[in-house]
Amino acid sequence: MIKKKLTPSLIVIFFWIVGLLIINQYFHGYLKHYLYLSIIIAIGYIVLEKIREDKEEEKDE
């Protein structure tokens, strides 16, 4: 049986989906901007995680 854990990434995804639904329902004109901002934030997070991993690998060597 698979145990499901409430991880920080799942919480972020949940709030992103809720934000997307709210913006889609009430502020439809801002939907495109919300999605663009989401992409920018996701790419920034990926880059920062990669930098952090590289620094940890340098310490281990």
C-alpha positions in Angstrom: 0.0 0.0 0.0 1.3 3.4 -0.9 1.6 5.9 1.9 0.7 9.4 0.9 2.6 12.2 2.7 1.8 15.8 2.8 5.0 17.3 1.5 5.8 21.0 1.0 5.8 20.6 -2.8 2.3 19.1 -2.7 1.1 22.0 -0.5 2.5 24.5 -3.0 0.9 22.8 -5.9 -2.4 22.7 -4.1 -2.3 26.4 -3.4 -1.2 27.1 -7.0 -4.3 25.2 -8.3 -6.6 27.0 -5.9 -5.1 30.3 -7.0 -5.6 29.3 -10.6 -9.2 28.5 -10.1 -9.9 31.7 -8.2 -8.2 33.8 -10.8 -10.0 31.9 -13.6 -13.4 32.4 -11.9 -13.2 36.1 -10.7 -10.3 37.7 -12.5 -10.2 36.1 -16.0 -8.2 39.0 -17.5 -5.2 38.2 -15.2 -5.1 34.5 -16.0 -2.4 34.8 -18.6 -0.2 36.9 -16.3 -0.7 34.4 -13.4 0.5 31.6 -15.7 3.5 33.6 -16.9 4.4 34.5 -13.3 4.1 30.8 -12.4 6.5 29.8 -15.1 9.1 32.4 -14.1 8.9 31.3 -10.4 9.2 27.6 -11.3 12.3 28.3 -13.5 13.8 30.4 -10.7 13.2 27.7 -8.2 14.7 25.0 -10.5 17.8 27.2 -11.0 18.3 27.8 -7.3 17.9 24.1 -6.5 20.5 23.2 -9.1 22.9 25.8 -7.7 22.4 24.4 -4.2 23.0 20.9 -5.4 26.2 21.9 -7.1 27.5 23.6 -3.9 26.7 20.5 -1.9 28.6 18.3 -4.4 31.6 20.6 -4.1 31.6 20.3 -0.4 31.5 16.5 -0.6 34.5 16.3 -2.9 
